[in-house]
Amino acid sequence: MRIALLTEGTLTTAQRDAGGWCGRLVDGLPEHEFRLYRLLPADRPAPPTGVPGLHGVHELPMWGRRPAGRGPTALRRRAYVRAYEELVRALVGPGGRDGFGPALYRLAELGREDDALPAFLASGHAHRALERIWRMPGADTAGGQPLVCDVLVAADLLEQCLRPLSAPWYGTGAAGLGGADLCHVVGGGPAALPALVARRLHGVPFVVTEHGLHLREQYRGYRSAPYRWPVRALLLAFFRQLTEETYRQAAALTPGSAYDRQWQQRVGGDEARTRIVPEGTPATGRPAAGEEPAAPTLVWAGALEPGRDPELMLHAFAQVRAELPAARLRMYGQEGAPGYLAHCEAIAERLGIAGAVDFAGLPESPAAAWESGSAVVFSALAQRSPRLLADAMLSGRAVVATEVGVAREVLGPAGLLVPPRSPRALAGACLALLTDHERRSRLGLAGRLRAQERFAVEPVVGAFREIYLDLVSRYPAFPARPGTPARPFARPAEYWVAGSASTAPAPAGEPSAAGGEAGPEAAGRAETAGPAGGPGRVVTVGSAVRTVTAGSVAAEVRKRAGVTLVKAGPALAEAL
């Protein structure tokens, strides 16, 4: 299959660790042809993908100065203004949300016809349309009427968010999304816009994988964004409705946890089209941590910021220190909020534990951090990603965590869970581990085995192989445009049933190993009489050509693919 990977940014979740998530997916599915389409900042040089095995890389400048181009003519400008007004009305009008999708697709169609969409979105005509709809009676402005500066800022942000609508990716050639069998959106947000347009124009289905929900991160980020409230409300409305449209149109949603699945369902995700696929990590093959330190030591890791609640850890450790004077605490992580490190040091000094607490900064590696302690503690107020928890479990150290977010789902019975903001409960769990070596060892081993089972790379790759095949089985071919012949897959169905890369028939229109053309037309070119006297059909299985009938289908498929058929009838023979 031809699969298009769509990502946003230079350091997405798909490309953070060695090899990257996309790289592991491409390496694990060599039978498919992957192309990478990514949105990048316009003011920075494009970094290397770090993903070998790709059949092409396509990039679009996303954030920064808009690309040069001419605006639409006066006649077409009216159509642009109407579509843009409908889009803004869906964002600020109390009853206009149903118009978001049609307005989005209308802008994409207009932009494909004359390549004038970026210039229009940055023009005064778009600014006036935005101001007119934004200030209409009953519009949701979230804290007062927008000022002129709000209109200019919001128009600039919307222009950058809508740039993927005008990307040169929507053709039907080998490099276009219209020529793909499937799109895979990694990360959500604006990266889903090309997939939405490809589905609208060419019927290409798409999968959405989010290891950190884009909408949730936008809500968190805009709390401290340097914009006035009307601008924040408008942009958050855009991201929410974009997310709703993405979930509504996606053929499959693959969140990394049940916690993320609940978020997706709250925003319109269909449970029937959702399958949880953990992120997976190559660290599952890493050796367990070595011997514990001589002194009983707790390890805490995370950014020094209020959300990670290092204050809770310090207050709990003060109680641990009162019961176990030899205990020590190592806190790894860089300062996530200005002045917060000094704040934590002052708390440790006030509690009288400064001499036993080591603010160690960033470790050489997560594995080195876990190895320096006897047990690992997480005191966060919100645990959105399972990545750090799983890495700590893979070290073989016992883990204590506050029961928030994905903690219960990841740890299960292989760790200790305590209520958030409860120093006494956290101190009790830490003391229970530090004073019981056998329990620490048992929980550490159980956690390592659980993490290896849930976060290994091979099951993740296998899950996406099944998802891809399941989806394309419901989308057998895609017309280039209405009224044109359907275009088959790069490889016919026999490849997946009984063949291999070396023995599979060539794609339609390409010469086969035996000469001539292969493909659906060649496979079903002749009819002969079968053994029972009924009509038979010549089909290609691997590199062999056989005549099959209703009576021979079951034996042929069992022989070639090991598949057991309950019943083989004329319909199945006709399908083959």
Salt bridges, closest charged atoms under 4 A:
GLU8 OE1 - HIS214 NE2 3.82
ASP17 OD2 - ARG24 NH1 3.11
GLU31 OE2 - HIS32 NE2 3.95
GLU31 OE2 - ARG465 NE 2.84
GLU59 OE2 - ARG38 NH2 2.62
GLU85 OE2 - ARG132 NH2 2.29
GLU86 OE1 - ARG89 NH1 3.21
GLU109 OE1 - ARG106 NH1 3.70
GLU113 OE1 - ARG76 NH2 2.85
ASP114 OD2 - ARG76 NE 2.65
GLU131 OE2 - ARG135 NH1 2.98
ASP150 OD2 - ARG228 NH1 2.23
GLU159 OE2 - ARG163 NE 2.85
ASP181 OD1 - ARG2 NH2 3.05
GLU217 OE1 - ARG220 NH1 3.11
GLU217 OE2 - ARG384 NE 3.41
GLU244 OE2 - ARG97 NH2 2.66
GLU244 OE2 - ARG240 NE 3.24
GLU245 OE1 - ARG248 NH2 2.54
ASP260 OD1 - ARG216 NH1 3.03
ASP270 OD2 - ARG273 NE 3.38
GLU279 OE1 - ARG387 NH2 3.18
GLU292 OE1 - ARG440 NH2 2.73
GLU311 OE2 - HIS343 NE2 3.21
ASP358 OD2 - ARG330 NH1 2.86
ASP391 OD1 - ARG286 NH1 3.31
GLU403 OE2 - ARG408 NE 2.61
GLU409 OE2 - ARG454 NH2 3.95
GLU466 OE1 - ARG275 NH1 3.30
ASP470 OD2 - ARG474 NH2 2.74
GLU527 OE2 - ARG537 NH2 3.17
GLU556 OE1 - ARG546 NH1 3.56
GLU556 OE2 - ARG560 NE 3.40
GLU574 OE2 - ARG537 NH2 3.13
